[in-house]
């Protein structure tokens, strides 16, 4: 693919003296990426870390936010400095990147759809146990998400996500305050210390890597464009927005670690993985603080799960629409001022809506028939491989002539992306090693 770094439309945007001032009123895509990235699995992983190790791994949760800041900032910087989407950058690296994304987005989306619908159904069934079966709650969540994203554009989507993030924030902070954190122990947890247990290094790396998002980090640049940020004049705004995103994520995970340390660790209560662990926590909260607190928590649990569902339904569908447009060779070559319009067209395009349907209806079959072993194994491997792929390709793109010189990586960006890539590569190898390959063959 030809390199468009020298496109004259980029020069004016790169040197634009009227750079937008960073302001809280512009915040938006960061809230979306934080809401989408923090799902039920992230909260449970943090709760389990707190219940198992107390405050010892608080520093790891904070480090996870810093790692993800570097990845999202790099994705946003690529979009704004080049006027090209992230998939456009991947396509310029060769067919291998294109085919990796194609395989990932098809298999991952199929299995993730079922997981996301199930996570949204769990708190609803707990709140309304006599209404219908868990599987039908899951189907309802998927269909509501489909209809919402199908008929609404980014502006409405962002507003709804912001409201749900507000619910998540209030619930998690309330719970953290309610369990009365031990402040000296909390502050001591910021020191980088490993638990004195077997596999403590891998457990710590897993917590760092599990904070806040996978493919949603790549979707961040697409949401930046959908917001109307299309050139380097928005760079300061994007960076503030990104920091707010992971400060918000940090509040969620630290609050849940406090709950795990104070409520579960002291009582020796172990939680199951995934959304079922949050249902268990609801029962513990009801026994300790009453039914009202438990229901309040379940509302926050639903907000967490549903934001992840509609966030993926919207963001990954944008990426898929971009992928199809490039595969067909029919992308509209926009000047930088036209990127918001291009994003709006993607939301109305048939590939966007086709991927929405793919995320919704085939996974419903998995809800009723169970998950094929081979598909689950491929899902786990591809999911583990995506973040090393993202970190590595961003390092490549942002240190090459594809990026205008003044917006290429500095020493800090390179160090953070290298650390992120190494971390996720280790976790990828562990994930592949832990798979039950006998079920595959």
TIDO-167872 format. One record per atom (N, C-alpha, C): residue in one letter; x, y, z. Coordinates in steps of 0.001 Angstrom, whole numbers, plus 500000, padded with zeros to 6 digits. Example, Ala and Ser with C-alpha at 12.3 -4.5 7.8 and 13.67 -1.06 7.14 Angstrom:
<rs>
a513190494310507800
a512300495500507800
a513200496700507800
s512850497750507080
s513670498940507140
s512900500030507870
</rs>
This chain:
<rs>
x500856498802500000
x500000500000500000
x500887501241500000
x500547502224499216
x501364503427499131
x501364504185500443
x502500504801500729
x502629505597501945
x502089506992501677
x501139507446502466
x500532508763502255
x501026509783503251
x502173509496503911
x502690510448504899
x502939511796504281
x503320511797503011
x503640513063502370
x502439513789501807
x501264513351502087
x500037514000501602
x500019515449502048
x499893516429501131
x499917517830501509
x498812518218502462
x497730517464502508
x496663517806503445
x497085517612504875
x498162516828505102
x498624516588506463
x499492517723506971
x500182518425506061
x501152519422506489
x500498520538507265
x499389521049506748
x498706522148507418
x498201521717508780
x497649520490508874
x497117520021510140
x498216519837511161
x499398519354510697
x500481519077511631
x501038520360512206
x501062521444511416
x501652522690511874
x500597523705512274
x499363523282512394
x498252524167512717
x498506524895514022
x498632526259514004
x498898526989515243
x497676527069516142
x496508526780515588
x495282526889516374
x494962525563517060
x495951524987517728
x495730523716518415
x494680523881519493
x493799522924519574
x492735523006520566
x493314522856521963
x492853523670522880
x493305523565524262
x492624522375524919
x493417521618525693
x492828520485526406
x491813521014527405
x490646520422527391
x489549520902528220
x488651519732528600
x488126519784529828
x487252518711530305
x485985518600529466
x485572519704528829
x484321519653528066
x484459518807526793
x485692518522526385
x485899517708525189
x485947516207525483
x486044515844526767
x486241514438527127
x485107513578526566
x485440512416526028
x484400511539525492
x484908510160525132
x485752510044524107
x486235508708523719
x486944507973524848
x487616508709525723
x488280508072526857
x487295507407527799
x486170508074528039
x485134507473528876
x484615506192528223
x484459506239526897
x483962505071526168
x484944503907526283
x486243504181526086
x487224503090526129
x487375502548527541
x487249503419528564
x487320502937529943
x486127502046530265
x484941502490529846
x483728501716530126
x483742500373529412
x484218500373528159
x484242499130527391
x485315498179527905
x486452498740528268
x487582497909528657
x487434497231529998
x486705497859530925
x486532497269532253
x485253496449532254
x485413495145532141
x484268494251532159
x484202493450533440
x483269492530533486
x483098491694534681
x484369490920535001
x485058490428533956
x486271489657534182
x487366490462534847
x487496491739534467
x488514492599535074
x488218492843536551
x486947493100536862
x486583493352538254
x486797492108539108
x486455490942538568
x486647489705539329
x488130489424539537
x488948489644538495
x490390489413538630
x490972490291539732
x490500491541539803
x490997492443540830
x490487492044542207
x489227491636542273
x488678491150543545
x489454489938544052
x489753489007543150
x490488487801543539
x491892488171544007
x492522489134543327
x493850489583543766
x493777490163545174
x492738490955545435
x492577491518546779
x492268490467547811
x491418489503547448
x491054488459548409
x492222487514548692
x493106487327547704
x494233486401547870
x495446487061548515
x495720488317548155
x496971488954548575
x496778490256549342
x495531490604549673
x495304491870550367
x495659493035549454
x496410493999550004
x496795495176549222
x498142495013548527
x498741493843548608
x500107493645548110
x500253494000546638
x499228493705545818
x499342493922544371
x498624495184543893
x498375496124544803
x497765497389544388
x498627498083543345
x499935498065543547
x500849498707542598
x500725498101541197
x500448496796541130
x500328496128539829
x499089496620539087
x497990496849539829
x496777497377539201
x497032498772538635
x497772499593539387
x498112500943538914
x499038500853537694
x500012499940537748
x500923499759536616
x500166499338535366
x499139498501535536
x498327498091534399
x497674499267533704
x497205500233534482
x496602501438533892
x497636502227533098
x498860502342533627
x499905503095532930
x500281502419531607
x500343501086531618
x500659500354530390
x499595500604529337
x498331500546529729
x497250500721528758
x497153502172528283
x497533503156529140
x497588504547528697
x498515504675527498
x499688504017527576
x500673504134526500
x500138503538525200
x499416502432525287
x498875501797524079
x497769502644523449
x496838503125524272
x495736503924523728
x496246505256523174
x497209505863523870
x497768507128523381
x498442506931522040
x499158505829521886
x499834505551520621
x498825505356519492
x497731504629519777
x496697504427518757
x496057505756518362
x495738506590519361
x495145507890519068
x496105508790518315
x497385508762518683
x498389509604518007
x498557509199516550
x498491507891516280
x498575507443514887
x497427508023514065
x496202507927514572
x495043508421513834
x495145509919513577
x495535510687514591
x495529512139514456
x496710512661513644
x497855512013513753
x499051512548513087
x499135512156511621
x498483511058511241
x498588510585509855
x497312510762509052
x496184510924509734
x494919510958509015
x494510509602508482
x495182508544508960
x494882507181508521
x494429506374509725
x493602505383509480
x493136504547510572
x494197503511510921
x493999502867512064
x494969501878512515
x495019500695511557
x493874500279511048
x493914499178510096
x494651499572508822
x494547500822508420
x495308501309507275
x496801501127507541
x497217501424508775
x498616501223509142
x499005499759509105
x498139498898509660
x498429497460509631
x498552496955508194
x497655497419507330
x497687496964505939
x498999497353505267
x499581498491505671
x500844498923505072
x502017498061505496
x501850497238506546
x502927496371507023
x502987495045506275
x501948494737505514
x501940493485504761
x500678492684505010
x500484491664504210
x499264490868504286
x499143490093505585
x500291489758506205
x500235488977507442
x499413489697508505
x499574491034508615
x498822491796509615
x497331491792509288
x497021491927508005
x495621491915507574
x494958490586507892
x495649489491507593
x495047488183507810
x494964487833509291
x495927488311510079
x495811488094511523
x494555488774512058
x494355490026511669
x493173490751512135
x491896490073511661
x491889489610510413
x490685488970509870
x490327487726510678
x491312486871510941
x491042485669511733
x490634486006513149
x491309486977513722
x491011487376515092
x489581487885515219
x489207488820514355
x487935489511514529
x486748488573514286
x486935487552513441
x485840486616513176
x485662485641514340
x486748484974514742
x486645483961515799
x486405484611517153
x487164485663517450
x487011486354518732
x485591486889518894
x485070487527517839
x483736488109517920
x482663487074518173
x482814485888517556
x481835484817517710
x481742484370519170
x482886484114519791
x482870483625521171
x482628484754522164
x483211485938521889
x483010487051522813
x481544487444522891
x480840487363521776
x479424487725521794
x478660486945522841
x478887485629522902
x478205484798523900
x478643485166525315
x479951485411525501
x480453485761526832
x479879487087527313
x479816488074526416
x479307489394526798
x477824489343527138
x477053488601526360
x475626488487526643
x475385487765527970
x476176486729528243
x476034486001529501
x476381486881530697
x477438487696530560
x477841488588531655
x476757489613531958
x476103490130530923
x475013491070531151
x473793490412531764
x473597489126531472
x472413488418531966
x472511488077533454
x473707487812533951
x473864487367535341
x473270488338536366
x473608489632536331
x473004490525537321
x471504490713537127
x471032490646535876
x469599490787535640
x468821489620536236
x469357488413536080
x468675487266536665
x468708487339538192
x469821487842538749
x469913487979540203
x468935489033540724
x468727490088539949
x467787491132540354
x466335490700540159
x466085489933539096
x464722489513538759
x464700487994538559
x464858487222539616
x465065485771539492
x463881485005538925
x462683485544539033
x461495484790538619
x460967485189537251
x461677486064536553
x461160486566535274
x461436485587534144
x462698485197533955
x463017484231532897
x464390483617533130
x464687482599532340
x465930481852532468
x467131482710532062
x468317482351532585
x469548483095532319
x469817483230530822
x469618482151530056
x469903482207528624
x469038483232527912
x467776483341528340
x466898484310527687
x467238485737528091
x467711485924529320
x468236487241529698
x469423487590528799
x470290486602528533
x471455486838527683
x471025487232526269
x470035486520525725
x469522486865524396
x468972488287524394
x468244488641525443
x467670489996525535
x468767491052525553
x469845490805526303
x470956491757526348
x471565491956524962
x471784490845524250
x472353490946522917
x471462491703521951
x470171491436522006
x469238492100521085
x469102493588521403
x469059493936522685
x468982495355523060
x470238496085522606
x471414495451522818
x472654496056522354
x472665496245520848
x472191495244520116
x472116495330518655
x471239496497518215
x470042496588518761
x469106497639518362
x469655499019518715
x470252499127519907
x470780500427520335
x471879500915519399
x472856500052519109
x473982500475518264
x473536500657516817
x472621499827516349
x472141499905514962
x471505501262514667
x470693501766515586
x469890502964515310
x470463504254515873
x471582504190516573
x472150505411517149
x473558505650516625
x473928506925516558
x475268507299516118
x476154507552517331
x477415507870517054
x478408507966518117
x477995508943519230
x477415510091518886
x477100511099519897
x476160510543520966
x475107509845520546
x474163509251521502
x474841508111522263
x475584507291521536
x476322506179522138
x477233506687523268
x477968507765523018
x478872508312524035
x478107508796525261
x476976509462525046
x476194509962526189
x475692508821527062
x475198507754526449
x474712506609527222
x475857505947527971
x476992505805527317
x478155505222527981
x478589506070529178
x478520507378529029
x478915508265530118
x477997508092531322
x476702507972531076
x475754507751532174
x476055506430532885
x476286505376532113
x476565504067532711
x477890504064533463
x478885504809532961
x480146504941533690
x479918505654535014
x479043506644535010
x478706507323536260
x478118506362537275
x477250505458536816
x476680504443537711
x477784503533538247
x478668503066537359
x479782502217537776
x480651502919538812
x480945504185538562
x481823504953539453
x481213505073540843
x479936505461540886
x479263505640542178
x479216504324542954
x478883503232542281
x478753501939542955
x480093501462543496
x481149501506542650
x482442500985543097
x483033501830544219
x482934503146544118
x483475504007545176
x482678503827546471
x481356503715546352
x480524503488547536
x480940502205548254
x481143501131547484
x481531499862548112
x482891499973548780
x483833500653548111
x485168500806548696
x485119501578550009
x484290502615550053
x484143503392551291
x483407502580552348
x482405501817551915
x481572501059552860
x482377500005553621
x483344499380552955
x484111498333553636
x485228498902554506
x485396500224554495
x486358500938555352
x487799500473555103
x488446501037554073
x489814500626553753
x490804501000554844
x491805500150554999
x492908500413555921
x493932501276555179
x493956502578555457
x494761503502554666
x496264503218554723
x496845502908555890
x498284502579555890
x498614501371555008
x497784500330555088
x498017499155554239
x497797499490552766
x496813500349552499
x496534500769551130
x497740501482550521
x498329502406551271
x499499503143550787
x500707502219550639
x500843501281551555
x501952500321551472
x501842499457550226
x500614499248549753
x500411498435548561
x500917499076547288
x501267500367547337
x501816501042546170
x503292500711545964
x503933500088546961
x505320499660546811
x505371498366546006
x506254498282545005
x506300497092544151
x506891495873544861
x506017495114545479
x506409493916546220
x505634492730545653
x506310491592545522
x505651490383545033
x505184489527546196
x504015488879546072
x503563487955547111
x504546486788547254
x504680486306548453
x505601485200548723
x504892483875548482
x504523483639547210
x503816482421546847
x504293481934545493
x504025480667545201
x504393480099543917
x503629480796542790
x504299481002541670
x503717481656540481
x503328483109540745
x503939483749541739
x503560485124542060
x503906486081540913
x505004485804540200
x505378486684539090
x504328486645537991
x503914485431537599
x502911485310536541
x501562485866536976
x501203485656538250
x499946486227538749
x499979487749538706
x501144488310539049
x501288489766539036
x501224490299537612
x501937489648536697
x501888490067535296
x500470489957534741
x499748488915535143
x498371488755534698
x497481489886535158
x497687490345536394
x496893491464536895
x497237492748536142
x498531492977535901
x498928494172535150
x498318494143533747
x498410493000533089
x497918492896531721
x496418492877531603
x495723492547532695
x494274492394532620
x493483493637532922
x494145494760533173
x493435495984533559
x493005496759532333
x491732496657531990
x491148497628531086
x491319497465529588
x490894496348529017
x490710496338527580
x491707495520526779
x491268495045525621
x492130494366524650
x491953495072523305
x491038494580522481
x490841495198521177
x490240496600521301
x489625496901522445
x489067498244522630
x490156499305522636
x491392498929522976
x492495499878522886
x492736500283521440
x492614499331520519
x492763499633519099
x491578500441518591
x490393500205519162
x489194500934518739
x489225502396519174
x490088502725520129
x490122504095520661
x490316505127519550
x491239504864518609
x491465505815517526
x490240506022516655
x489446504972516490
x488215505084515697
x487189505950516422
x487110505811517750
x486200506666518518
x486682508111518513
x487994508308518517
x488551509661518416
x488081510324517126
x488166509602516004
x487692510156514741
x486186510361514733
x485440509407515320
x483979509542515366
x483565510760516181
x484376511137517157
x484114512324517973
x484296513602517160
x485038513516516046
x485321514691515231
x486737515180515377
x487557514463516124
x488974514827516259
x489712514210515075
x490271515047514211
x490756514523512945
x492157514983512575
x492778515837513375
x494124516288513043
x494912516539514315
x496160516951514159
x497041517096515320
x496671518266516219
x495782519124515746
x495292520183516626
x494541519632517828
x494092518385517721
x493368517734518813
x494273516870519689
x495581516906519465
x496472515988520166
x496444516197521685
x496495517436522144
x496463517699523589
x495150517226524202
x494068517460523483
x492754517019523967
x492726515502524078
x493238514817523054
x493245513352523060
x494054512818524232
x495185513434524514
x496033512943525600
x495371513141526958
x494708514289527152
x493955514482528392
x492835513455528493
x492125513274527402
x491022512317527359
x491504510908527717
x492647510521527187
x493202509200527439
x493600509037528902
x494184510080529492
x494563510007530905
x493330509892531793
x492284510633531443
x491035510533532203
x490487509116532115
x490595508505530915
x490093507140530724
x490728506193531718
x492041506240531839
x492703505255532685
x492802505681534136
x492585506960534422
x492365507352535815
x491040506776536297
x490029506843535420
x488722506251535738
x488845504741535928
x489565504103535005
x489810502663535137
x490517502357536442
x491495503190536793
x492221502999538046
x491316503058539254
x490366503978539237
x489417504073540363
x488622502777540483
x488145502252539336
x487361501012539369
x488161499864539970
x489381499657539450
x490127498477539879
x490646498620541305
x491052499836541691
x491514500034543075
x490357499845544048
x489173500350543687
x488006500181544550
x487670498701544722
x487714497938543643
x487419496509543744
x488501495762544512
x489758496196544377
x490819495556545159
x490628495825546650
x490171497030546976
x489877497356548382
x488777496440548916
x487734496263548105
x486639495373548525
x487163493956548732
x487987493485547796
x488547492147547935
x489419492009549160
x490239493027549426
x491159492965550562
x490426493046551892
x489451493939551991
x488789494179553281
x487647493196553556
x486879492870552526
x485681492060552736
x485953490563552579
x486832490207551634
x487046488801551316
x488331488229551917
x489411489013551868
x490699488514552348
x490646488179553834
x490076489094554604
x490034488893556060
x489149487711556447
x488098487451555632
x487179486354555925
x487583485058555239
x488630485104554407
x489083483899553716
x488093483388552694
x487348484317552041
x486338483934551054
x486964483909549662
x486802482799548955
x487326482669547589
x486184482829546589
x486460483549545496
x485451483766544459
x485741482918543227
x484684482553542523
x484839481898541219
x485271482938540193
x485810482473539074
x486191483390538019
x484992483865537224
x485194484951536453
x484141485455535576
x482990486100536326
x481866486267535601
x480712486946536176
x480128486245537390
x480291484912537490
x479748484195538643
x480394484656539946
x481646485103539862
x482306485624541046
x481631486883541567
x481121487720540660
x480423488933541085
x479068488599541700
x478418487553541206
x477176487113541839
x477462486633543265
x478571485896543444
x478971485484544788
x479187486689545684
x479849487713545146
x480105488915545929
x478797489569546348
x477804489556545451
x476501490099545812
x475914489404547023
x476070488070547090
x475586487328548250
x476338487696549519
x477657487888549406
x478463488296550574
x478033489679551059
x477813490589550116
x477384491945550482
x476014491931551159
x475118491094550673
x473791491016551287
x473881490506552713
x474719489488552935
x474866488950554295
x475513489958555226
x476415490779554690
x477185491699555537
x476490493045555717
x475870493556554643
x475353494932554679
x473865495055554335
x473216493964553957
x471791494017553680
x471464493950552200
x470190493707551913
x469726493501550540
x469869494753549684
x469689495934550283
x469760497171549494
x471155497360548901
x472193497125549700
x473566497253549204
x473847496226548113
x473350494993548304
x473553493955547303
x472897494320545981
x471669494853546023
x470978495232544785
x471671496415544119
x472150497355544927
x472886498500544405
x474130498018543654
x474822497046544244
x475990496471543591
x475611495778542280
x474519495027542255
x474106494330541040
x473769495308539914
x473222496459540258
x472968497498539244
x474298497960538640
x475294498178539504
x476614498551539010
x477248497446538178
x477041496193538574
x477537495040537829
x476920495015536435
x475610495265536350
x474965495299535041
x475520496433534186
x475708497620534780
x476273498745534018
x477644498387533475
x478459497705534286
x479793497284533853
x479710496324532677
x478847495339532771
x478729494335531714
x478131494909530441
x477107495752530578
x476415496241529390
x477258497269528639
x478070498080529359
x478955499008528651
x479996498245527838
x480490497134528386
x481440496322527614
x480778495756526371
x479524495329526495
x478808494755525357
x478602495794524261
x477970496909524579
x477678497872523514
x478951498560523019
x479975498662523884
x481231499238523441
x481887498391522366
x481922497083522572
x482470496184521551
x481567496158520327
x480267496100520529
x479325496103519401
x479597497312518498
x479893498469519088
x480116499674518294
x481560499765517789
x482543499683518701
x483933499942518329
x484517498916517384
x484299497631517648
x484883496603516789
x484148496551515458
x482865496906515462
x482145496988514185
x482708498104513308
x483111499226513922
x483782500286513158
x485070499766512533
x485844499012513316
x487097498464512803
x486840497478511668
x485819496649511831
x485509495672510788
x485067496383509509
x484271497441509637
x483837498193508458
x485033498793507737
x486009499267508505
x487217499814507907
x488005498714507194
x488089497546507820
x488779496396507226
x488145496018505883
x486828495930505835
x486143495532504598
x486343496582503514
x486282497868503894
x486460498928502907
x487837498849502257
x488857498561503055
x490205498466502498
x490393497190501684
x489774496122502157
x489868494865501416
x489241495008500029
x488148495738499958
x487464495947498680
x488108497068497870
x489034497808498495
x489723498872497786
x488865500071497490
x487873500332498370
x486933501420498069
x486880502455499172
x487971502591499930
x487929503606500976
x487937505000500356
x487077505877500883
x487094507268500435
x488319507936501017
x489183508488500161
x490376509173500643
x489986510581501073
x489816510737502400
x489333511986502947
x490486512935503247
x490241514215503090
x491125515174503710
x490890515096505209
x491822515642505982
x491738515465507425
x490441516022507994
x489874517040507369
x488646517628507883
x487436516756507623
x487599515699506843
x486463514869506502
x486372513574507260
x487268513337508242
x487295512047508913
x486041511776509741
x485466512826510337
x484259512601511125
x483123512118510228
x483018512708509053
x481996512264508111
x482246510824507696
x483530510468507506
x483849509088507136
x483436508130508237
x483685508508509504
x483282507667510629
x481769507504510657
x481035508592510353
x479584508509510326
x479084507569509242
x479765507575508097
x479370506654507030
x479632505208507432
x480730504973508172
x481006503608508615
x479882503089509509
x479323503956510348
x478246503523511246
x476979503146510488
x476850503642509266
x475663503323508461
x475948502289507389
x477184501796507316
x477581500905506225
x477112499477506477
x477019498697505394
x476584497308505549
x477621496465506289
x478963496688506141
x479884495863506932
x479755496114508434
x479521497371508820
x479313497692510233
x478123496907510773
x477036496931510035
x475822496254510498
x475934494732510367
x476680494273509387
x476884492831509252
x477662492292510455
x478668493039510905
x479433492575512067
x478603492661513347
x477725493653513429
x476781493706514546
x475952492425514610
x475464491999513458
x474672490763513400
x475531489558513769
x476792489550513337
x477701488456513655
x477947488359515165
x478073489513515813
x478284489540517260
x477057489093518037
x475890489157517410
x474644488915518139
x474057487532517892
x473808487185516621
x473000485988516363
x473771484667516392
x474922484509515745
x475640483231515888
x475990482892517338
x476415483877518179
x476700483535519576
x475490483038520359
x474287483402519926
x473098482890520603
x473053481366520510
x473535480830519395
x473606479364519247
x474519478777520316
x475651479462520578
x476575478984521611
x475932479007522988
x475069479979523232
x474404480065524534
x473562478822524819
x472972478253523775
x472063477124523964
x472712475767523721
x473849475757522995
x474455474483522646
x475831474270523255
x476316475212524039
x477660475076524592
x478697475557523589
x479948475643524037
x481002476193523199
x481894475074522652
x482059474990521339
x482948473970520769
x484376474140521271
x485009473038521681
x486333473115522285
x487346473794521367
x487361473421520108
x488352473982519200
x488191475487519057
x486938475933518974
x486678477355518836
x487132478106520073
x486889477563521249
x487292478211522495
x488815478291522586
x489494477232522153
x490962477244522188
x491510478307521239
x490988478363520023
x491424479387519077
x491125480784519597
x489978480947520223
x489595482230520830
x490614482644521878
x491002481695522742
x491968482012523788
x493324482380523230
x493777481656522215
x495093481921521628
x495104483260520896
x494089483495520055
x494032484755519316
x493869485945520258
x493042485779521295
x492862486854522255
x494157487192522964
x494926486167523346
x496198486396524023
x497219487034523093
x497135486733521795
x498115487236520837
x497819488660520384
x496605489173520626
x496261490471520051
x497065491619520648
x497225491659521964
x497937492793522562
x499427492813522224
x500137491666522178
x501507491734521644
x501535492247520204
x500549491820519402
x500430492301518026
x500222493810518001
x499322494311518845
x499035495742518878
x500263496542519306
x500910496127520395
x502083496855520891
x503209496829519858
x503451495660519260
x504533495540518286
x504299496366517033
x503080496338516510
x502797497096515288
x502795498594515546
x502341499030516718
x502406500459517047
x503857500922517159
x504719500089517754
x506157500420517787
x506693500596516375
x506331499697515496
x506795499724514101
x506272500977513389
x504971501197513462
x504366502302512724
x504843503666513209
x504963503819514525
x505261505135515092
x506749505443515162
x507588504536514657
x509015504818514520
x509444504818513057
x508463504833512152
x508773504741510721
x508359506024510008
x508686506080508730
x508343507250507913
x506846507347507657
x506087506338508056
x504630506416507923
x504039507495508828
x504764507839509894
x504322508850510849
x505148510115510661
x504524511308510589
x505292512546510505
x506333512628511629
x507508513144511330
x508651513068512241
x508343513598513640
x507660514732513729
x507463515328515050
x506493514531515930
x505756513580515324
x504802512793516099
x505232511342516261
x506481511058515896
x506986509710516130
x507282509507517614
x507516508267517979
x507751507926519380
x509005508595519930
x508909509043521180
x510082509436521930
x510581508258522749
x511587508508523574
x512187507433524368
x511176506824525329
x510352507668525976
x509384507163526946
x508327506306526263
x507800506780525129
x506784506009524408
x507334504671523950
x508549504692523432
x509157503434522997
x509350502478524161
x509801503011525302
x510018502154526472
x508709501539526948
x507643502342526999
x506360501840527485
x505771500807526527
x505863501073525224
x505330500110524257
x506152498824524246
x507474498951524432
x508316497751524491
x507971496924525722
x507822497590526873
x507448496876528107
x506090496209527939
x505140496948527343
x503807496388527124
x503884495163526213
x504640495276525119
x504753494155524198
x505384492936524848
x506443493160525648
x507110492050526327
x506187491397527347
x505478492248528120
x504534491739529115
x503469490867528461
x502862491370527391
x501769490632526763
x502274489413526008
x503526489451525554
x504093488273524916
x504265487137525928
x504744487475527136
x504876486472528196
x503509485884528539
x502506486755528683
x501160486283529012
x500571485464527869
x500913485823526624
x500444485060525470
x501013483645525495
x502312483535525743
x502946482220525803
x502320481381526912
x502077482019528079
x501456481291529194
x500051480812528824
x499288481688528139
x497930481321527740
x497946480139526775
x498863480176525820
x498965479074524857
x499394477794525568
x500336477909526498
x500828476749527239
x499728476108528065
x498841476952528635
x497799476460529539
x496593475862528819
x496531476031527494
x495383475496526758
x495387473962526784
x494198473399526803
x494060471942526723
x494050471530525256
x495245471347524683
x495356471085523245
x494833469701522873
x494733468813523844
x494178467497523529
x492734467603523054
x491998468600523580
x490611468814523142
x490556469322521703
x491646470004521288
x491668470543519928
x491805469428518897
x492627468431519219
x492885467333518288
x491981466137518548
</rs>
